[in-house]
């Protein structure tokens, strides 16, 4: 297929979401700077960049950013239609959609809680959560890895960091899914989806307003207290920004880890030699986590707006154009990684794009690494004979936060492994 005949890519359709890598390979080879179909039908199209060097260049360039209002006055680039006032206002205060100086101010405050030292101090709690989740299912011999383990683990961790009650997890789950369906999929949601997100926003706001009021009266050592303190002492935050930051961290902040755990186990089960290698050489776990991020990135795509004209390979990206950076493709680029379609825990370490780059480098990357390391160690050490219970995978309708909607896995329960009297079967 030549550049002149290649079809315009629409990465938001089921066929691409279920197996995006053949599409990435084709466009990376045939048209790496591609004018494809935008998720927003009000736009004529959007640029898609597939090569590692182009993706990293744009992420690290001040000529691209996240605030459409800087280059568009038609309202077409807003993350959420203005008609849904509560949802739109809340999302507009998420640091992921802001540039300096607002992004810098918000990130500086929150970054203290995600420092390497703080994450290290969280490890015992994360281990306890992982063990507790497996205690609930280990006698069953099977589970839905997403629902029973990969989702609850990071949301329980972030709830602990915020200082909210983990028992409210079903409520967080309900609200988080409503917001995700309306803001993170880059699809064009129906009015009903936006209405559900608006209702979820109001529910979250009422919940966190009560928590913020409690911290003002009785400060503790959690993240909400740190945000309230920043507001009260230095006037660095307003109430809307505190609410938006809490909601953002509790929803989108955990999604990367959910997908990395579930896709990590899927990759291990589909690559049994690497699973065997990891079990026999546990010291490879840090390298394995990085390779799993590269091999099947939990975030497949991030977007930017062009703040000025920019030329790549003779094609001019114009000021105000939407630019989508395909992280999943960049991490499979043979110009950067040898045999990129192979999972290899002994690969020469090279920087991948899975956690982004530049000022929007993933704030929670250290926490995600710790959570995934503990999760994988717990799963492969406590559950003998891990296996997939289904051949076909149902993928969530989301190419951005990319992962399975469900993942049924089987394993031998301790009773099956050792027998009723604790003796190994012969």
C-alpha positions, -999 to 999 in steps of 0.1 A, spaced: 0 0 0 14 34 -10 10 67 8 -13 79 -19 -38 51 -14 -36 44 23 -69 49 40 -74 76 66 -70 60 100 -98 59 126 -82 44 157 -114 46 177 -131 17 160 -134 -18 175 -112 -34 149 -82 -12 158 -88 -12 196 -89 -50 197 -55 -53 180 -38 -20 172 -3 -31 165 -7 -43 129 -22 -9 121 7 9 138 32 -11 118 15 -3 85 12 34 91 46 37 107 60 23 75 37 39 49 26 72 63 42 80 97 30 116 97 -6 108 89 -37 131 85 -64 108 99 -99 109 113 -105 129 145 -126 116 173 -142 150 172 -166 151 142 -165 189 143 -128 188 132 -117 181 97 -92 156 109 -62 151 132 -25 143 128 -12 109 140 25 104 146 38 68 148 76 70 150 95 71 183 116 101 173 86 122 162 65 113 192 93 122 217 101 154 198 65 167 200 61 157 237 92 176 246 86 207 225 71 239 238 56 244 203 28 219 213 6 219 244 -27 209 260 -48 241 260 -69 244 228 -81 278 239 -46 292 232 -49 285 195 -86 280 188 -115 303 195 -142 281 181 -146 259 212 -141 228 192 -110 217 211 -126 218 246 -123 184 264 -160 186 273 -188 206 257 -195 238 276 -232 228 280 -223 204 307 -211 231 330 -200 211 361 -182 184 342 -166 209 318 -154 232 346 -140 203 366 -121 187 337 -107 221 326 -90 223 360 -73 189 356 -35 194 354 -33 170 325 -52 196 304 -32 226 315 2 241 305 26 262 325 23 281 347 -9 266 360 3 230 353 36 237 371 19 252 401 -5 222 405 21 196 398 46 211 423 21 207 451 10 172 443 44 160 433 56 160 469 32 132 477 44 111 448 81 114 456 103 83 456 106 83 494 68 85 498 62 57 473 88 35 491 70 41 524 38 29 507 52 -5 497 41 -23 529 5 -10 525 4 -20 488 17 -55 496 -10 -58 523 -37 -47 498 -25 -71 471 -25 -100 496 -59 -91 509 -74 -91 474 -60 -125 466 -72 -139 500 -107 -132 488 -104 -153 457 -76 -178 461 -99 -207 470 -120 -202 439 -94 -213 414 -103 -185 390 -111 -148 389 -118 -118 367 -83 -102 371 -96 -67 362 -126 -66 385 -112 -87 414 -76 -74 415 -63 -49 389 -89 -23 394 -94 -24 432 -56 -24 440 -46 10 427 -79 27 436 -75 14 472 -39 28 473 -49 62 460 -79 63 484 -54 57 512 -32 85 500 -61 109 497 -73 98 531 -108 87 521 -126 56 531 -117 26 509 -151 11 517 -165 38 494 -148 21 465 -181 10 447 -191 47 447 -157 57 433 -159 30 406 -194 42 395 -184 78 393 -150 71 378 -164 50 349 -190 77 341 -162 103 338 -139 80 319 -166 72 293 -172 108 287 -136 122 287 -109 96 282 -121 75 253 -117 103 227 -149 90 211 -179 112 206 -201 103 236 -239 105 234 -258 132 254 -268 104 279 -231 97 286 -224 134 292 -254 136 315 -242 106 335 -207 123 337 -224 155 349 -242 137 376 -210 118 386 -192 152 388 -218 165 412 -216 134 433 -178 136 435 -180 173 444 -204 167 472 -182 139 485 -150 158 484 -164 190 498 -172 171 530 -137 156 531 -121 190 525 -141 206 553 -130 178 577 -93 184 569 -97 222 575 -110 214 610 -89 183 617 -57 181 596 -41 147 590 -12 135 570 -30 127 537 -30 144 503 -63 162 508 -48 179 539 -17 189 519 -40 205 493 -60 223 519 -29 235 536 -16 249 503 -48 268 498 -50 282 533 -13 291 538 0 302 504 -32 309 484 -17 285 458 -49 267 451 -86 276 449 -114 253 460 -123 243 424 -87 232 418 -86 212 450 -118 194 440 -107 188 404 -73 175 416 -88 150 440 -113 137 414 -86 135 388 -62 115 410 -90 91 421 -102 85 385 -77 89 357 -48 86 381 -53 49 386 -63 38 351 -27 33 339 -20 8 367 -52 -11 361 -43 -17 324 -6 -24 331 -14 -51 356 -40 -68 335 -21 -65 302 11 -75 320 -4 -108 331 -19 -113 297 15 -108 281 32 -132 305 6 -159 299 10 -155 261 48 -156 265 54 -185 289 92 -185 284 94 -150 298 71 -160 327 93 -189 335 124 -166 333 108 -141 357 99 -168 382 134 -182 381 151 -148 381 130 -125 403 158 -99 402 146 -92 366 113 -77 378 122 -40 375 134 -46 339 103 -67 333 80 -39 343 97 -15 320 95 -40 292 58 -47 298 52 -9 296 71 -8 263 56 -40 248 19 -31 254 16 4 266 -12 10 291 -18 44 275 -17 40 238 -22 76 227 -19 112 240 -29 144 223 -15 179 218 -24 211 201 1 227 177 9 262 191 27 272 158 33 258 124 57 228 126 71 207 97 79 170 99 90 151 68 78 179 45 43 179 60 32 211 78 13 207 110 -5 240 112 -12 261 143 -44 250 159 -42 214 145 -49 184 167 -19 161 170 -22 125 184 10 108 195 8 70 193 29 58 222 21 22 215 35 26 180 66 45 192 74 17 216 73 -8 187 95 12 164 124 -9 150 145 22 146 146 25 184 141 -11 197 156 -43 183 129 -69 175 103 -46 190 74 -71 187 91 -96 210 87 -95 248 122 -97 262 130 -91 298 168 -91 291 165 -64 265 191 -36 265 174 -8 286 163 21 265 139 49 273 104 41 262 75 65 257 50 46 279 49 72 306 52 102 283 80 128 283 84 165 288 64 185 314 35 161 312 56 130 321 33 107 342 31 122 377 24 87 392 50 67 373 70 58 404 38 47 422 26 28 391 59 9 389 57 0 426 21 -11 424 28 -33 393 59 -48 407 41 -58 439 10 -70 419 30 -92 395 51 -106 423 20 -114 444 2 -130 415 29 -152 400 42 -163 434 9 -170 452 -11 -185 422 4 -217 407 -4 -226 371 -18 -193 360 -38 -197 328 -62 -178 305 -98 -190 308 -108 -176 275 -93 -174 240 -108 -141 229 -104 -109 250 -131 -83 254 -114 -49 252 -127 -18 268 -139 7 241 -110 30 246 -78 33 226 -63 59 250 -65 40 283 -61 7 266 -69 -26 283 -93 -55 286 -127 -49 300 -125 -83 317 -98 -110 319 -108 -144 333 -77 -163 346 -75 -197 362 -50 -210 388 -47 -239 412 -61 -231 446 -39 -241 476 -63 -269 484 -59 -283 449 -21 -278 449 -14 -295 483 -44 -316 489 -67 -316 519 -40 -325 543 -13 -302 530 6 -328 510 17 -322 475 0 -344 449 21 -371 433 
